[in-house]
Amino acid sequence: MTTSSTTHSRRPRNFLYISMASLLSFSLFSLFLFLSLSSSSTTTLKTNSHHPTKQKQKPRPNVPPSSASTTPPEILQACKATRFQDTCVSSLSNPNVPRNPTPLQIIQSAISVSNTNLKTAQSMVKSILDSSTGNINRTTAAKNCVEALINSQYRITRSTDDALPRGRVKDARAWMGAALLYQYDCSNALKYANDTSLTRQTMSFLDTLMAFSSNALSMIVSYDAFGNETKSWGPPKTERDGVWELGSAPGSGGDFGSGFRGGFPSELTADVTVCKDMSNGGCYKTVQEAVNTAPDNEWGHRYVIHIKEGVYNEIVRVPLEKKNVVFLGDGMGKTVITGSLAVGQPGISTYNTATVGKFIF
């Protein structure tokens, strides 16, 4: 009995030992698990820190890397003629500009920078147009902007490829001034459809583009006034500053060799005729039909369209490739071209409201 009772009394104590041992094992296991998870967590954080989430980069102006210390002094002097001198220096301090560049070479390089960034702007505007399906307001703005930038690029090309090489500095001024104005028209069109991040980015980029174009134009103006004497170059001034234009330089005038200096051209001969009375035949019914018959890219001959007396209710668009088109009417109040376009109409902005205008279809 004694032995039996002793054995029975030891069982709870053994059970207590076993329970305490189990609890200790469980605690050690929990501590091990916690340390393992902490280590794993730390490793994950370290791993992720080496691979940050990539963010979409905003388009940046195409400006070659520069170093102010290595910038040719000719460029530093020429850039004093611009409104945005730091932008001018940074954009022209690159290996593509020859050593000891002439003023004309500096101007050509400045125009090239403008043209390169113009192409980027065209791509951005095209993206706006592609993403604006169903939004009439933004679609119209983007279309106008696309057209304006095409016109701008055409004028830049005329300035750098035709006018400057031929010594027609005033023509180059006119072309580059028009190029800058079209860029402004593009930005102004987007201003009324500024409801997306892409539109805002594009407008910001256009501001930079206009700075490049403005710099090129400013240097052309100084070159026109002072030639290669870059020490006399300075920021552009107008009549508001009490500065008047110097006399016309040889080889300028915008006449393209025709000898025309303004006024009404004499001895014009009609190439085609537009008339309301179709009974006699030999004439077109609408002005637009006559415009469409003009040859493309013809510089050596004026294409004269005689528009006989009558009221022509139509919207006339002269495409960019139709050069030297002349409208010759029968007199004020006799030959009338009229149309009806207003900003309130769907898809119509101020840019589109001209009754007769030079547009790209």
KOLTIGU-405585 format. One line per 10 residues: number of its first residue (from 0); their letters; for each residue x, y, z of N, C-alpha, C. Coordinates in steps of 0.1 Angstrom, whole numbers, plus 5000, padded with zeros to 4 digits. Atoms other than C-alpha are relative to their C-alpha. Layout:
<rs>
NUM	a	X:Y:Z:X:Y:Z:X:Y:Z; ... .
</rs>
This chain:
<rs>
0	mttsstthsr	5008:4988:5000:5000:5000:5000:5009:5012:5000; 4991:4988:4999:5028:5023:5009:5007:5003:4987; 4994:4999:5013:5046:5016:4977:4991:5006:4989; 5010:4996:5010:5015:5021:4956:4997:5015:5002; 5004:4986:4997:5006:5054:4973:5012:5009:4996; 4988:4992:5003:5042:5067:4968:5001:5002:4985; 5000:4999:5014:5041:5059:4931:4990:5009:4994; 5011:4992:5004:5008:5076:4927:5002:5015:5002; 4998:4985:4996:5019:5108:4945:5011:5006:4991; 4990:4994:5009:5049:5112:4920:4995:5004:4986 .
10	rprnflyism	5005:4998:5013:5028:5113:4889:4998:5015:4997; 5002:4986:5003:5017:5150:4891:5013:5007:4999; 4987:4993:5001:5053:5161:4898:5007:4997:4987; 4994:5004:5013:5065:5142:4867:4993:5008:4988; 5008:4993:5010:5037:5158:4847:5004:5014:4999; 4996:4986:4999:5047:5192:4860:5014:5002:4993; 4987:4999:5007:5083:5186:4848:4999:5000:4985; 5002:5001:5015:5071:5175:4814:4994:5012:4994; 5007:4988:5005:5048:5205:4811:5010:5012:4999; 4990:4989:5000:5076:5229:4821:5010:4999:4989 .
20	asllsfslfs	4991:5003:5011:5099:5213:4796:4994:5004:4987; 5007:4997:5013:5073:5216:4768:4998:5015:4998; 5001:4985:5001:5067:5253:4777:5013:5006:4996; 4987:4994:5003:5104:5260:4776:5003:4998:4985; 4997:5003:5014:5107:5243:4742:4992:5008:4991; 5009:4991:5008:5077:5262:4728:5005:5014:5000; 4995:4986:5000:5092:5295:4740:5013:5001:4992; 4988:4999:5009:5126:5287:4724:4996:4999:4985; 5004:5001:5014:5108:5277:4692:4994:5014:4995; 5006:4987:5004:5088:5310:4692:5011:5010:4998 .
30	lflflslsss	4990:4990:5001:5119:5330:4698:5008:4998:4987; 4993:5003:5013:5137:5312:4669:4991:5004:4988; 5008:4996:5011:5107:5318:4647:4999:5015:4998; 5000:4985:5000:5106:5355:4656:5013:5006:4993; 4987:4996:5005:5143:5359:4649:5001:4997:4985; 5000:5003:5014:5139:5341:4616:4992:5009:4991; 5009:4991:5008:5110:5362:4604:5006:5014:4999; 4994:4987:5000:5128:5394:4615:5012:5001:4990; 4989:5001:5010:5159:5383:4595:4995:5000:4986; 5006:5000:5014:5137:5375:4565:4995:5013:4996 .
40	stttlktnsh	5005:4987:5003:5120:5408:4568:5010:5010:4996; 4989:4991:5002:5152:5427:4570:5006:4998:4986; 4994:5004:5013:5166:5408:4540:4991:5005:4988; 5009:4996:5010:5135:5416:4520:5000:5015:4998; 4999:4986:5001:5137:5453:4528:5013:5004:4994; 4988:4997:5006:5173:5454:4519:5000:4997:4985; 5001:5004:5014:5166:5436:4486:4992:5010:4993; 5008:4990:5006:5138:5460:4478:5006:5013:4999; 4994:4987:5000:5159:5490:4486:5010:5001:4988; 4991:5000:5012:5182:5479:4457:4992:5001:4987 .
50	hptkqkqkpr	5008:5000:5012:5153:5479:4433:4988:5009:5002; 5012:4991:4998:5131:5510:4437:4991:5000:4988; 5010:4999:5011:5099:5514:4417:5004:5010:4990; 4996:4990:5011:5107:5530:4384:4988:5009:4997; 5010:4990:5003:5088:5562:4377:5002:5005:4986; 4999:4995:5014:5079:5575:4343:5007:5013:4999; 4993:4988:5001:5103:5601:4332:4993:5010:4991; 5006:4989:5009:5090:5634:4318:5010:5003:4989; 4991:4997:5011:5103:5644:4284:5009:5012:5004; 4991:4989:4997:5133:5667:4287:5005:5006:4987 .
60	pnvppssast	4995:4994:5012:5145:5692:4262:5013:4994:4995; 4988:5006:5006:5172:5679:4238:5011:5010:5000; 4988:4991:4998:5202:5699:4251:5012:4992:5002; 4988:5008:4998:5236:5684:4246:5007:5004:5013; 4992:4997:4988:5259:5682:4277:5009:5011:4997; 4991:4988:5002:5279:5714:4282:5009:5002:5012; 4991:4996:4989:5306:5728:4303:5004:5015:4997; 4998:4986:5001:5308:5766:4308:5015:5003:4998; 4986:4997:5001:5346:5764:4311:5006:4997:4986; 4995:5003:5014:5350:5749:4276:4992:5006:4989 .
70	tppeilqack	5008:4994:5010:5324:5770:4259:5008:5010:4992; 4992:4990:5008:5340:5789:4230:4996:5014:5002; 5003:4986:4997:5342:5826:4236:4990:5006:4990; 5009:4995:5010:5324:5832:4203:4985:4998:5003; 5014:5003:4997:5293:5815:4216:4996:5008:5012; 5003:4992:4989:5294:5833:4249:4996:5015:4996; 5003:4987:5005:5295:5866:4230:4987:5000:4992; 5012:5000:5009:5268:5856:4205:4987:4999:5009; 5011:5002:4992:5245:5845:4233:4995:5012:5008; 5004:4988:4993:5245:5880:4248:4989:5007:4992 .
80	atrfqdtcvs	5011:4994:5008:5221:5889:4220:4986:4994:5003; 5013:5007:4998:5194:5866:4234:4994:5003:5013; 5007:4998:4987:5168:5868:4261:5003:4989:5010; 4998:5011:4991:5176:5834:4276:5015:4996:4998; 4986:5002:5003:5214:5835:4277:5005:4987:5006; 4995:5013:4995:5220:5805:4300:4995:4989:4992; 5005:5010:5009:5198:5784:4278:5007:5000:4987; 4992:4999:5012:5216:5796:4248:5014:4994:5001; 4987:5005:4998:5250:5788:4262:5000:4985:5001; 5000:5015:4998:5241:5753:4274:4996:4992:4988 .
90	slsnpnvprn	5004:5007:5012:5224:5744:4242:5010:5000:4988; 4990:4999:5010:5253:5754:4220:5014:4995:5003; 4987:5005:4995:5282:5741:4241:5000:4985:4997; 4999:5015:5003:5285:5707:4223:5009:4998:4988; 4990:5003:5011:5309:5689:4199:4995:5003:4986; 5005:4998:5014:5286:5696:4169:5003:5014:4995; 4997:4986:5004:5295:5733:4169:5015:5000:4998; 4985:5001:5003:5329:5737:4152:5008:5010:5008; 4991:4991:4993:5359:5753:4168:5000:5014:4993; 5000:4986:5005:5361:5791:4164:4989:5002:4990 .
100	ptplqiiqsa	5011:4999:5009:5326:5791:4149:4998:5015:4996; 5004:4987:5005:5315:5820:4127:4987:5004:5006; 5014:4996:4996:5284:5840:4137:4989:4992:4993; 5010:5007:5008:5265:5823:4109:4999:4986:5004; 5000:5013:4995:5275:5789:4121:4993:4998:5014; 5006:5000:4987:5264:5797:4156:4985:5001:4999; 5014:4998:5003:5230:5809:4143:4994:4987:4995; 5005:5013:5006:5226:5777:4122:4999:4989:5011; 5001:5010:4989:5234:5756:4153:4988:5003:5009; 5012:4997:4991:5208:5775:4174:4987:4996:4993 .
110	isvsntnlkt	5012:5004:5007:5182:5769:4147:4998:4985:5000; 5001:5015:5000:5191:5732:4146:4995:4995:5014; 5005:5004:4987:5185:5730:4184:4985:5002:5001; 5014:4998:5000:5151:5745:4179:4993:4990:4992; 5006:5009:5008:5143:5722:4151:4999:4986:5006; 5000:5013:4994:5153:5691:4170:4990:4999:5011; 5010:5000:4989:5132:5700:4200:4985:5001:4995; 5013:4999:5006:5103:5709:4177:4995:4986:4996; 5004:5014:5004:5102:5672:4165:4995:4993:5012; 5005:5006:4988:5099:5661:4201:4986:5005:5004 .
120	aqsmvksild	5013:4994:4996:5070:5685:4207:4989:4995:4990; 5010:5006:5009:5053:5671:4176:4996:4987:5004; 5003:5014:4995:5055:5636:4190:4991:5001:5012; 5009:4998:4988:5040:5648:4223:4986:5004:4997; 5014:4995:5004:5011:5666:4206:4993:4988:4993; 5006:5011:5006:5005:5635:4185:4994:4990:5010; 5004:5009:4989:5002:5615:4217:4987:5005:5007; 5012:4994:4995:4976:5640:4230:4988:4997:4991; 5011:5003:5010:4956:5636:4198:4995:4986:5001; 5004:5014:4999:4957:5598:4200:4992:4996:5012 .
130	sstgninrtt	5006:5004:4987:4945:5598:4236:4987:5009:5002; 5012:4990:4998:4916:5624:4230:4988:4995:4993; 5012:5005:5007:4891:5602:4212:4987:5002:5009; 5012:4998:4993:4856:5613:4223:5000:5014:5007; 5000:4986:4994:4868:5647:4237:5002:5010:4989; 4999:4991:5012:4860:5672:4210:5009:5012:5003; 4992:4988:4997:4876:5702:4228:5015:4997:4999; 4985:5003:5000:4910:5685:4233:5004:4995:4986; 4996:5005:5013:4909:5668:4199:5002:5012:4990; 4999:4988:5008:4903:5702:4182:5013:5007:5003 .
140	aakncveali	4988:4993:4996:4931:5718:4202:5013:4992:4995; 4989:5008:5004:4955:5689:4194:5002:5001:4985; 4999:4999:5014:4947:5691:4157:5006:5013:4996; 4995:4987:5003:4953:5728:4156:5015:5001:5003; 4986:4999:4996:4986:5723:4174:5008:4992:4991; 4993:5008:5010:4997:5695:4150:5003:5009:4988; 4999:4991:5012:4990:5719:4121:5010:5011:5002; 4992:4989:4997:5007:5748:4138:5015:4996:5000; 4986:5004:5000:5039:5728:4144:5005:4996:4987; 4996:5003:5014:5040:5716:4108:5004:5013:4993 .
150	nsqyritrst	4997:4987:5006:5038:5752:4097:5013:5006:5006; 4987:4995:4994:5066:5761:4122:5012:4993:4995; 4988:5008:5005:5089:5733:4110:5003:5005:4986; 4998:4995:5014:5084:5745:4074:5007:5013:5000; 4993:4987:5000:5094:5780:4083:5014:4999:5005; 4987:5002:4995:5124:5769:4102:5009:4995:4989; 4993:5005:5011:5135:5749:4072:5003:5010:4989; 4998:4989:5010:5130:5779:4049:5012:5009:5005; 4990:4991:4995:5152:5800:4072:5014:4994:4999; 4987:5006:4999:5181:5776:4076:5005:4994:4987 .
160	ddalprgrvk	4996:5006:5013:5181:5759:4042:5000:5009:4988; 5001:4991:5012:5172:5787:4019:5005:5014:5002; 4998:4986:4998:5173:5822:4033:5015:5003:5004; 4986:4997:4995:5206:5822:4053:5011:4997:4990; 4989:5004:5009:5227:5803:4028:5001:5010:4988; 5000:4991:5011:5216:5828:4001:5002:5015:5004; 4997:4987:4995:5224:5858:4023:4987:5009:5002; 5013:4993:4998:5187:5868:4027:4997:5000:5015; 5001:5000:4985:5190:5877:4064:4986:5004:5004; 5013:4995:4996:5157:5896:4066:4989:4989:4997 .
170	darawmgaal	5009:5011:5002:5139:5867:4050:5001:4989:5011; 4998:5010:4989:5154:5844:4076:4994:5005:5013; 5007:4994:4988:5141:5868:4103:4985:4997:4999; 5014:5002:5002:5107:5866:4088:4995:4986:5002; 5003:5014:4998:5107:5828:4086:5001:4996:5014; 4998:5005:4986:5121:5823:4121:4989:5007:5009; 5011:4993:4992:5096:5849:4135:4987:4992:4999; 5012:5007:5002:5068:5830:4119:5000:4986:5007; 4999:5013:4994:5081:5797:4132:4997:5001:5015; 5002:4997:4985:5081:5811:4168:4985:5003:5002 .
180	lyqydcsnal	5014:4996:4999:5046:5825:4163:4991:4987:5000; 5008:5012:5002:5032:5791:4152:5002:4991:5013; 4998:5007:4988:5048:5775:4183:4991:5005:5011; 5008:4994:4991:5030:5800:4204:4985:4997:4998; 5014:5004:5003:4997:5792:4186:4997:4986:5005; 5002:5013:4995:5002:5756:4195:4998:5000:5015; 5001:5000:4986:5007:5763:4231:4987:5007:5004; 5012:4993:4997:4978:5787:4231:4987:4992:4998; 5011:5009:5003:4955:5761:4216:4998:4990:5011; 5000:5009:4989:4964:5736:4243:4995:5006:5013 .
190	kyandtsltr	5004:4993:4988:4957:5762:4270:4986:4998:5004; 5014:5001:4998:4920:5757:4265:4996:4985:5001; 5003:5014:4998:4922:5719:4268:5010:4994:5010; 4990:5005:4991:4946:5716:4297:4994:4992:5012; 5007:5008:4989:4929:5688:4316:5007:4987:5002; 4993:5013:4998:4955:5660:4315:5015:5003:5003; 4986:4998:4997:4991:5656:4328:5008:5001:4988; 4993:5000:5012:5003:5649:4293:4999:5014:4993; 5001:4986:5006:4989:5683:4281:5008:5010:5008; 4992:4991:4992:5006:5701:4310:5014:4998:4997 .
200	qtmsfldtlm	4986:5002:5003:5039:5684:4303:5004:5006:4986; 4997:4995:5013:5036:5693:4266:5001:5015:5000; 5000:4986:4999:5028:5729:4274:5013:5005:5006; 4987:4996:4993:5059:5731:4297:5011:4998:4990; 4990:5002:5010:5080:5716:4269:5000:5010:4989; 5001:4990:5010:5067:5741:4244:5006:5013:5005; 4994:4988:4995:5078:5769:4267:5016:5000:4998; 4985:5001:5002:5114:5756:4265:5003:5001:4985; 4998:4999:5015:5111:5751:4227:4999:5015:4995; 5001:4986:5004:5100:5787:4223:5012:5009:5005 .
210	afssnalsmi	4988:4994:4996:5130:5798:4243:5011:4998:4990; 4990:5004:5010:5153:5780:4219:4997:5008:4987; 5003:4993:5012:5135:5796:4189:5002:5015:5001; 4998:4986:4997:5135:5830:4205:5015:5004:5000; 4985:4997:5000:5173:5828:4210:5005:5000:4986; 4995:5001:5013:5179:5818:4174:4995:5013:4992; 5005:4988:5006:5157:5847:4162:5007:5013:5004; 4993:4988:4995:5174:5872:4184:5014:5002:4994; 4987:4999:5006:5208:5863:4170:4999:5004:4986; 5002:4996:5014:5195:5866:4135:4998:5015:4999 .
220	vsydafgnet	5003:4986:5000:5182:5901:4143:5013:5008:5002; 4987:4993:4998:5217:5911:4156:5009:4998:4988; 4992:5003:5012:5234:5895:4127:4995:5009:4988; 5005:4991:5010:5211:5915:4104:5005:5014:5002; 4996:4987:4997:5220:5947:4121:5015:5003:5001; 4986:4998:4998:5257:5943:4129:5009:4990:4993; 4991:5009:5007:5269:5914:4108:5009:4992:5009; 4991:5008:4992:5299:5896:4121:5006:5007:5012; 4996:4992:4989:5306:5923:4147:4992:4996:5013; 5008:5005:4989:5293:5902:4176:5002:5008:5013 .
230	kswgppkter	4998:4992:4988:5307:5927:4202:4989:5010:5000; 5012:4990:5000:5278:5950:4191:4987:4993:5002; 5013:5008:4999:5252:5922:4194:4995:5003:5014; 5007:4998:4987:5227:5927:4222:4986:4995:5000; 5014:5004:4999:5192:5917:4234:4992:5008:4990; 5009:4993:5010:5165:5926:4208:4993:5012:5006; 5007:4988:4996:5151:5961:4211:4990:5004:4988; 5010:4996:5010:5121:5976:4193:4998:5015:5001; 5004:4986:5000:5105:6010:4187:4996:5005:5014; 5004:4996:4986:5092:6009:4223:5012:5003:5008 .
240	dgvwelgsap	4988:4996:4993:5128:6011:4234:5007:5012:4994; 4994:4989:5007:5135:6040:4211:5010:4996:4989; 4991:5005:5010:5153:6019:4186:4993:4997:4987; 5006:5002:5013:5144:6019:4149:5008:4992:4991; 4994:5010:5009:5152:5994:4122:5010:5008:4992; 4990:4994:5009:5184:6001:4103:4996:4998:4985; 5004:5001:5014:5183:6004:4065:5001:4986:4995; 5000:5014:5005:5177:5974:4044:5013:4996:4995; 4987:5006:5004:5207:5952:4038:4999:4995:4986; 5000:5006:5013:5216:5941:4003:4996:4985:5001 .
250	gsggdfgsgf	5003:5014:5001:5201:5907:3993:4988:4996:5008; 5012:5003:4991:5170:5910:4016:4988:5005:4993; 5012:4994:5006:5134:5917:4008:4989:4990:4998; 5011:5010:5001:5114:5884:4005:4994:5000:4987; 5007:5000:5013:5108:5888:3968:5004:4987:4992; 4996:5012:5007:5126:5855:3958:5003:5002:4985; 4995:4998:5013:5140:5871:3927:4989:5006:4990; 5011:4996:5009:5107:5884:3913:5001:5015:4997; 5000:4986:5002:5115:5921:3917:4988:5008:5005; 5012:4994:4995:5082:5928:3934:5002:5006:5013 .
260	rggfpselta	4997:4993:4988:5084:5954:3961:4987:5005:5007; 5013:4996:4993:5047:5957:3972:4991:5007:4990; 5010:4994:5009:5016:5973:3958:4993:4990:4992; 5008:5009:5009:4992:5958:3932:5008:4996:4988; 4992:5005:5011:5011:5936:3907:4993:5004:4987; 5006:4996:5013:5006:5950:3872:5001:4988:4990; 5000:5009:5011:4999:5930:3840:4998:4985:5005; 5003:5014:4996:4985:5899:3858:4991:4994:4990; 5008:5008:5010:4971:5872:3835:4994:4989:5008; 5006:5011:4993:4946:5848:3849:5003:4987:4995 .
270	dvtvckdmsn	4998:5014:5004:4955:5811:3849:4987:4993:5000; 5014:5006:5000:4919:5801:3858:4990:5010:5005; 5011:4990:4997:4886:5819:3863:4989:4993:5008; 5012:5004:4993:4858:5815:3888:4989:5009:4997; 5012:4991:5003:4823:5827:3880:4987:4994:5005; 5013:5005:4996:4787:5824:3891:4992:4996:4989; 5007:5003:5012:4774:5823:3856:5007:4989:4992; 4993:5011:5006:4783:5789:3843:4995:4997:4985; 5005:5002:5013:4765:5793:3810:5011:5002:4989; 4989:4998:5010:4796:5805:3792:5010:4989:5000 .
280	ggcyktvqea	4990:5010:4999:4817:5777:3804:5014:5005:5002; 4986:4996:4999:4854:5777:3809:5004:5006:5013; 4997:4995:4986:4853:5787:3846:4996:4990:5010; 5004:5009:4989:4851:5770:3879:4989:5006:5008; 5012:4995:4993:4820:5773:3901:5004:5005:5014; 4996:4996:4987:4838:5776:3934:5015:5004:5000; 4986:4996:4999:4870:5793:3945:5009:4988:5005; 4992:5012:4995:4882:5761:3963:5004:4991:4988; 4997:5008:5012:4880:5742:3930:5012:5006:4993; 4990:4994:5007:4902:5767:3914:5014:4999:5008 .
290	vntapdnewg	4988:5001:4992:4927:5767:3943:5006:4986:4999; 4995:5014:5001:4930:5729:3940:5007:4997:4987; 4993:5002:5013:4942:5732:3904:5014:5006:5000; 4987:4993:5000:4972:5753:3914:5011:4989:5002; 4989:5010:4998:5006:5734:3911:5006:5001:5014; 4993:5000:4987:5024:5723:3942:5014:5005:5000; 4986:4995:4998:5055:5740:3954:5006:5007:4988; 4995:4992:5011:5058:5764:3925:5004:5014:5005; 4995:4988:4995:5080:5793:3933:5002:5010:4989; 4996:4991:5011:5088:5808:3899:4989:5006:4993 .
300	hryvihikeg	5011:4994:5008:5053:5817:3887:4988:5002:5010; 5012:4997:4993:5023:5834:3903:4988:4993:4994; 5011:5007:5005:4992:5813:3899:4988:5009:5003; 5011:4990:4999:4964:5839:3893:4986:4994:4998; 5014:5005:5001:4928:5830:3900:4991:5013:4999; 5009:4989:5002:4904:5855:3886:4986:4996:5005; 5013:5003:4994:4872:5856:3907:4990:5011:4995; 5009:4990:5005:4844:5873:3888:4990:5005:5010; 5010:4993:4991:4817:5895:3903:4990:4989:5005; 5010:5009:4994:4794:5876:3927:5003:4997:5014 .
310	vyneivrvpl	4999:5003:4986:4789:5864:3962:5003:4984:5001; 4996:5014:4999:4807:5831:3969:5000:4995:5015; 5002:5005:4986:4794:5814:4001:5008:4987:5002; 4992:5012:4997:4822:5790:4010:5012:5003:5009; 4988:4999:4992:4852:5784:4032:5011:4996:4991; 4989:5003:5009:4884:5786:4012:5013:4997:5008; 4988:5004:4993:4915:5768:4024:5011:4998:4989; 4988:5001:5009:4949:5772:4006:5010:4992:5007; 4990:5008:4993:4971:5743:4015:5014:5005:4999; 4987:4995:4999:5007:5749:4024:5008:4998:4987 .
320	ekknvvflgd	4992:5003:5012:5021:5733:3992:4996:5009:4988; 5005:4991:5011:5001:5758:3970:5007:5014:5002; 4992:4988:4998:5027:5786:3966:4995:5011:4990; 5003:4988:5009:5022:5821:3950:4987:5000:4994; 5014:5000:5004:4985:5818:3947:4995:5014:5002; 5005:4986:5000:4969:5852:3938:4985:5000:4997; 5014:4998:5002:4932:5860:3941:4998:5014:4993; 5003:4988:5007:4921:5887:3916:4985:5002:4998; 5014:4998:5001:4886:5900:3920:4996:5011:4991; 5005:4990:5009:4864:5925:3901:4998:5013:5008 .
330	gmgktvitgs	5001:4988:4992:4865:5951:3929:4993:4998:5013; 5006:5001:4986:4855:5958:3965:4985:5001:4999; 5015:5000:5000:4818:5950:3970:4995:4992:4988; 5004:5007:5011:4817:5932:3937:5003:4985:5001; 4996:5014:4998:4836:5900:3943:5001:4998:5016; 5001:5002:4986:4827:5887:3978:5001:4985:5003; 4999:5014:4995:4838:5855:3996:4996:5001:5014; 5005:4999:4987:4818:5849:4027:4998:4986:5005; 5002:5013:4993:4815:5820:4052:4994:5003:5014; 5006:4999:4987:4800:5813:4086:5006:4990:5009 .
340	lavgqpgist	4994:5008:4990:4823:5799:4112:5001:5008:5013; 4999:4993:4987:4822:5807:4149:5006:4990:5010; 4994:5009:4990:4840:5794:4180:4990:4991:5007; 5010:5008:4993:4807:5782:4195:4996:4987:4993; 5004:5012:5008:4803:5756:4167:5009:4988:5004; 4992:5012:4996:4814:5720:4175:5013:4998:4992; 4987:5003:5007:4851:5714:4167:5006:5012:4994; 4995:4987:5006:4857:5751:4158:5006:5008:5011; 4993:4991:4992:4883:5772:4175:5002:5013:4993; 4997:4987:5006:4894:5808:4168:5009:4997:4988 .
350	yntatvgkfi	4990:5003:5011:4922:5793:4147:4994:4995:4987; 5007:5006:5011:4897:5777:4124:4990:5009:4993; 5012:4992:5004:4873:5806:4119:5002:5009:4987; 4997:4991:5012:4890:5824:4089:4992:4995:4988; 5008:5004:5012:4868:5824:4058:5010:4996:4989; 4990:5003:5009:4899:5824:4036:5013:4999:5007; 4988:5001:4993:4931:5811:4050:5009:4989:4995; 4990:5010:5004:4963:5791:4044:5001:4989:5010; 5001:5011:4990:4958:5758:4061:5005:4987:4993; 4995:5013:5004:4970:5722:4059:4988:4990:5002 .
360	f	5011:5009:4999:4943:5696:4052:5005:4987:5007 .
</rs>
